[in-house]
Amino acid sequence: MQRWIKILKAAGFAAATVMTPVAAYAADARIGVRTETQSMDPHFSYIGTSKATVLNVFDLLIERDKDLRLQPGLAESWKKIGDRLWEFKLRPGVKWHDGVPFTADDVLFTFKRAGDVPNSPAPFTTFLSDIAKAEKVDDLTVRISTNTESAQLLLDLADIPIISQHAGKGAATADYNSGKATIGTGPFKFVSWQPGGKLALVRNDNYWGKKSDFASVDVLAMPNDASRVAALLSGDVDLIEAVPPDNYQRLLSDPKVELFKINDVFAAYIHMDTNRAETPFITAKNGAKIPNPLLNPKVRRALSLAIDRKAIVSRLLFGLGEPAGQLASPSMIGFNPDIKPTGYDPAAAKKLLAEAGYPDGFKMTLHGPSNRYVADAQITQAAAQMFERIGIATSVETMPSNVFFAKASAQEFSIFFIAFGSPQGTAWLSLRGVLMTFNKEEGYGPSNRGRYSNPEVDRLTKLALGAANLDDAATFARQAAAIAYGEDAVIPLHYQLNVWAARKGFVYEARQDQATMALSLSRAR
């Protein structure tokens, strides 16, 4: 346990000092985002852009800094007080935006609701899976019993936004979208949200932590890369996220622009339907129905061999990334150094297709988002062209991310481009989220949209999640990864570098979790 505590940095803090507010400015700020939130409901989706947006308004028990280190949030301290038992001391004096005091009742209410939001494309059940019981000791003390001896609970609590019982009781997702229930404790108060347009926020002058430099902030949906860059250069916005790689050098040389970059925790990959006997977007080349070829490991390996990862990084990301062989990045605990990115070998790919019974290939549609990840539509198109070279007739269909994720979660695709981030800094988060057998009740595999399943991967990942020390957890994670990637459960493509751009006079604190946060934007001092 001590090794867990040491590496998690902030885990077990006895106390925390509230940050001194900085001098406030009256000026507004405008932020252009490539991907807007799917909802203002804090528990509708844990997908990164949605979670980042709602955290402008809501807080977490445990926060993460820009380098993913745990920090006190609404819980000012925590400690382990017995076998599988933790005690959390809540921050005193915190009030909801409507003036009602924050208490332990709100925490318990959050735990009951977070995993039970209808139609969620990415449910929070996975972050609740280690909680056996939560109880109120007093208004500012909560005790949580866990299912394992590990400190995984601390990492998971840094992913669950806390909502108010008085505003959230009986509230539906629509009530958060309209603002009726959007009452948080966070650095900004909700004003209004128009999907596809503007999220309007005003500063919470009673915030318990660091206060924003800006009295109001508008977050503007700008999915078109060229339009977003143009808005920055014209002064229509002060900050943009997801700087297009092909504009990087141009912006870098512009004296009126500042760039802020950091290594990303997201890995791009291709997900495949490895469960159904027939899959909706794959047929013979003449259009006839055929059994799902993605069930065959040789076909999956052929697809992986067909991808020229180095070409994607150099030509589409302009060098702002590196090829990946697994979803965990090299800096993460549990990364398996023996798993290398698959090399580009179309001849070997064709041979494997023939061995699998598809010497002439087949026909399929590759789906992907058009406004979620850096160069996502272009990468989807490039991957399709690479599949064409090994004899697979591949069409492409991309769509806005809010449509894409809903369809992907409903298993409406056969094969699709996507990415997964591990802001917890561990390899077993992607194993639990993407590669464990889908189990809604237990919170396993919430992002396993291809329904890959291997009992041994499940067993080893559970051991990693429940390990009392990080060394054991990392060993189990490496073993699980070796199995899953050894049979090409998914096809990892690359890790990307995340870049923001701001007008001169503004400073942005770049975050490894890819989150664009209004509080991270400030005036240059």
SVG drawing of the C-alpha trace seen along z (x, -y; Angstrom):
<svg xmlns="http://www.w3.org/2000/svg" viewBox="-38 -44 48 65">
<polyline fill="none" stroke="black" stroke-width="0.4" points="0.0,0.0 2.8,-2.4 4.1,-2.1 0.6,-2.9 0.6,-6.0 4.0,-7.1 3.3,-6.8 -0.1,-8.3 1.6,-11.4 -1.4,-12.9 -3.1,-9.8 -3.4,-9.9 -2.8,-13.7 -3.6,-14.6 -4.7,-18.1 -4.8,-20.6 -4.5,-24.4 -7.1,-26.2 -5.4,-28.1 -5.3,-31.9 -7.5,-33.6 -5.6,-35.5 -6.6,-39.0 -9.7,-39.0 -10.1,-40.6 -13.4,-41.9 -12.6,-40.8 -14.4,-37.9 -12.7,-34.9 -13.8,-32.9 -12.7,-29.3 -13.1,-27.4 -13.4,-23.7 -13.3,-21.0 -15.6,-18.7 -18.4,-19.9 -19.9,-18.1 -22.5,-15.4 -24.5,-16.7 -24.3,-18.9 -25.4,-16.0 -22.2,-15.2 -22.9,-11.4 -24.2,-11.1 -20.8,-10.2 -17.3,-9.8 -15.8,-10.5 -13.1,-13.1 -14.7,-16.1 -17.9,-15.7 -16.2,-15.2 -13.9,-18.2 -16.8,-20.5 -19.0,-19.6 -16.0,-20.0 -16.2,-23.8 -19.3,-23.6 -19.0,-20.6 -16.1,-19.3 -14.6,-16.0 -13.8,-14.5 -10.2,-14.1 -8.8,-16.3 -6.0,-15.7 -3.5,-18.3 -2.1,-18.8 0.3,-15.9 -2.4,-13.6 -1.2,-13.7 -4.0,-13.4 -4.9,-16.5 -7.5,-17.2 -10.8,-18.4 -14.1,-18.4 -12.4,-15.8 -9.6,-17.7 -8.0,-14.5 -8.4,-10.8 -6.9,-7.8 -7.2,-4.0 -8.6,-3.2 -9.0,0.6 -9.1,3.5 -10.9,2.4 -12.1,-0.7 -11.4,-4.4 -12.4,-7.6 -12.8,-10.9 -12.9,-14.3 -14.9,-16.7 -13.9,-20.3 -15.8,-22.6 -17.6,-25.8 -18.2,-24.7 -21.6,-25.8 -23.5,-24.9 -24.0,-27.7 -27.5,-28.3 -26.0,-28.8 -27.0,-25.4 -24.1,-23.8 -22.3,-20.8 -22.4,-17.7 -21.8,-14.0 -25.4,-13.5 -24.5,-14.8 -21.6,-12.4 -23.9,-9.4 -26.5,-10.7 -23.9,-11.0 -22.7,-7.3 -26.3,-6.1 -27.0,-8.1 -23.7,-8.1 -24.0,-4.6 -27.7,-4.7 -28.2,-7.4 -30.5,-6.2 -29.0,-6.0 -25.5,-6.8 -23.0,-6.1 -20.1,-5.8 -21.6,-4.9 -19.8,-5.7 -20.4,-2.2 -16.8,-1.3 -15.6,-3.9 -18.0,-2.6 -17.1,1.0 -14.8,1.1 -17.3,-0.5 -18.9,2.1 -20.6,-0.4 -20.6,-4.1 -21.9,-5.6 -22.2,-9.0 -20.4,-9.4 -21.3,-13.1 -22.0,-16.0 -18.3,-16.2 -17.1,-12.6 -17.8,-9.7 -16.5,-6.1 -16.2,-3.8 -15.8,-0.1 -14.1,1.4 -14.2,4.8 -10.4,5.0 -7.4,4.0 -6.0,1.8 -6.0,-2.0 -7.8,-1.9 -10.7,-3.7 -8.7,-6.9 -8.1,-6.9 -11.7,-6.2 -13.0,-8.9 -11.0,-11.4 -13.4,-10.5 -16.8,-11.0 -18.3,-14.5 -20.2,-15.3 -23.8,-16.5 -26.2,-18.0 -28.9,-15.9 -31.4,-18.8 -31.0,-19.8 -30.5,-16.3 -33.2,-14.4 -35.6,-13.3 -33.6,-15.2 -33.2,-13.8 -30.4,-14.5 -32.7,-17.1 -32.8,-19.0 -29.0,-19.4 -29.0,-20.4 -31.6,-23.1 -29.9,-24.4 -32.7,-23.4 -30.4,-21.0 -27.0,-22.3 -26.0,-23.6 -22.4,-22.7 -19.7,-23.7 -17.2,-24.4 -15.3,-27.5 -18.0,-28.5 -21.8,-28.8 -23.9,-27.6 -25.8,-30.2 -26.9,-28.5 -26.0,-25.9 -27.0,-25.6 -25.9,-22.3 -23.7,-23.0 -23.4,-26.6 -22.3,-28.2 -21.9,-27.2 -22.1,-30.4 -20.4,-30.4 -19.9,-33.0 -17.3,-33.0 -18.2,-31.6 -16.9,-34.3 -17.5,-32.1 -15.4,-29.2 -13.3,-27.5 -10.2,-27.2 -8.4,-29.3 -10.7,-31.8 -10.6,-32.5 -9.2,-35.6 -12.3,-36.0 -15.8,-37.1 -17.4,-35.2 -16.3,-32.6 -18.0,-31.4 -17.1,-27.9 -17.9,-27.8 -18.3,-24.6 -16.0,-24.9 -15.6,-21.4 -14.1,-22.7 -10.3,-22.9 -9.8,-25.8 -12.6,-27.9 -11.2,-27.4 -7.8,-28.5 -9.2,-31.5 -11.3,-32.5 -8.1,-32.6 -6.2,-34.6 -9.0,-37.1 -9.4,-37.5 -12.9,-36.0 -11.7,-33.5 -8.8,-33.6 -8.0,-29.9 -8.4,-26.9 -7.9,-23.2 -6.7,-20.5 -4.4,-22.6 -4.5,-21.0 -1.1,-19.4 -0.9,-21.1 -1.2,-24.5 1.3,-23.9 4.3,-25.4 2.3,-28.4 1.0,-29.2 4.4,-28.5 5.9,-31.3 3.1,-33.8 4.2,-36.4 0.6,-37.0 0.1,-33.4 1.3,-31.2 1.3,-27.4 1.0,-25.1 1.7,-21.4 2.0,-18.2 2.2,-14.5 -1.3,-13.0 -2.7,-9.9 -4.9,-9.0 -4.1,-6.2 -5.9,-6.0 -6.9,-2.5 -9.3,-0.6 -12.1,1.3 -13.7,4.4 -16.8,6.4 -15.3,9.6 -18.5,11.0 -21.4,11.4 -21.7,14.2 -22.8,11.7 -21.9,8.0 -23.8,5.2 -21.2,3.5 -19.3,6.4 -20.3,8.4 -18.8,10.3 -17.7,8.1 -20.9,8.8 -22.9,7.7 -23.9,11.2 -24.0,11.9 -21.0,13.7 -20.0,14.8 -18.2,12.1 -14.5,12.3 -13.4,10.3 -13.9,13.3 -10.8,14.8 -7.5,13.7 -5.7,14.0 -8.0,11.4 -7.5,9.0 -3.7,9.4 -3.9,8.8 -5.7,5.6 -3.1,4.5 -0.3,5.4 -2.0,3.3 -1.7,0.1 1.4,-2.1 1.6,-3.7 4.7,-5.7 3.1,-7.2 0.1,-8.3 2.2,-10.0 4.5,-11.7 2.0,-12.7 -1.3,-13.3 0.0,-14.2 3.1,-16.0 5.3,-14.2 3.2,-15.2 2.8,-11.6 4.3,-8.2 3.2,-4.6 1.5,-2.5 1.3,1.2 -1.0,1.0 -3.4,-1.5 -1.2,-2.2 1.5,-4.7 5.2,-4.1 5.0,-6.4 2.1,-4.4 2.3,-2.0 1.9,1.5 3.0,0.7 4.3,3.8 7.6,3.0 7.5,6.4 4.5,5.4 5.8,3.4 3.8,1.6 2.9,3.9 5.1,3.2 3.7,2.3 3.7,5.5 0.9,5.6 2.3,8.7 2.1,10.6 -1.4,9.2 -2.6,10.6 -1.1,14.0 -3.0,14.1 -6.3,13.1 -5.8,16.0 -5.1,18.4 -8.2,17.2 -10.3,18.0 -10.5,14.5 -8.0,14.5 -10.1,11.9 -10.9,10.0 -14.4,8.7 -16.3,5.4 -16.7,3.3 -17.5,-0.2 -15.0,-1.9 -16.7,-4.4 -15.2,-7.2 -15.8,-10.5 -15.2,-13.7 -14.5,-16.2 -13.2,-14.3 -9.5,-13.5 -6.7,-15.1 -7.1,-14.4 -9.7,-11.8 -11.5,-11.9 -8.3,-12.0 -6.9,-9.0 -10.1,-7.0 -9.8,-7.7 -6.1,-6.8 -6.7,-3.5 -9.5,-2.7 -7.0,-3.2 -4.5,-1.0 -7.1,1.8 -7.9,1.4 -4.3,2.2 -4.7,5.7 -7.9,6.4 -10.6,5.3 -13.0,2.9 -13.5,0.2 -15.9,-2.7 -15.7,-5.4 -18.4,-7.1 -17.5,-9.7 -19.9,-11.8 -20.0,-14.3 -18.8,-12.7 -22.1,-13.0 -23.7,-10.9 -20.7,-8.6 -20.4,-7.6 -24.1,-6.9 -24.0,-4.6 -20.8,-2.9 -22.1,-2.2 -25.2,-0.7 -23.0,1.6 -24.2,0.2 -20.7,0.5 -18.5,3.4 -15.1,1.7 -14.3,-1.9 -11.6,-4.4 -11.6,-5.7 -9.3,-6.5 -9.1,-5.8 -7.4,-7.9 -6.0,-6.6 -5.9,-9.7 -5.4,-7.5 -1.9,-6.8 -2.2,-3.0 -2.3,-0.4 -5.2,1.4 -7.7,-1.4 -7.7,-0.7 -7.9,3.1 -10.9,2.5 -12.5,0.0 -11.9,1.5 -10.8,5.1 -12.6,6.7 -15.8,8.6 -18.7,6.1 -20.7,6.3 -22.9,3.3 -23.9,4.3 -20.3,4.8 -18.9,1.8 -16.5,3.8 -15.8,3.1 -18.0,-0.1 -15.9,-1.1 -15.7,2.5 -17.9,1.6 -16.7,4.6 -17.5,7.0 -14.1,8.7 -14.1,11.4 -11.3,13.5 -11.8,15.0 -8.1,14.9 -7.8,11.2 -10.7,10.6 -9.1,12.6 -5.7,10.9 -7.3,7.5 -9.3,8.1 -6.1,9.1 -4.5,5.9 -7.4,3.8 -7.4,5.5 -3.6,5.8 -2.4,4.3 0.8,2.9 1.6,1.4 4.3,3.9 1.9,6.8 -0.8,4.7 1.7,3.9 2.7,7.5 -0.9,8.7 -1.6,5.8 1.3,6.7 0.2,10.4 -3.4,9.4 -2.1,7.0 0.1,9.7 -2.9,12.0 -5.3,9.3 -2.9,7.6 -1.4,11.0 -4.8,11.9 -5.4,8.4 -8.4,7.6 -8.1,4.1 -5.6,2.5 -3.6,-0.3 -2.4,-3.0 -0.6,-5.9 -0.2,-8.2 -0.7,-11.9 0.8,-15.1 -1.9,-17.6 -1.5,-21.2 -3.5,-24.4 -3.1,-27.8 -3.9,-31.1 -3.7,-34.8 -0.7,-36.7 -1.4,-37.8 -3.2,-34.5 -1.6,-31.5 -3.0,-28.0 -1.9,-25.2 -1.8,-22.2 -3.1,-19.0 -2.1,-15.4 -5.7,-14.3 -6.5,-16.4 -9.1,-18.4 -9.8,-22.0 -10.7,-23.7 -11.8,-27.3 -10.0,-27.6 -6.7,-26.6 -6.8,-29.7 -5.4,-32.9 -4.0,-36.3 -0.2,-36.5 1.4,-38.0"/>
</svg>
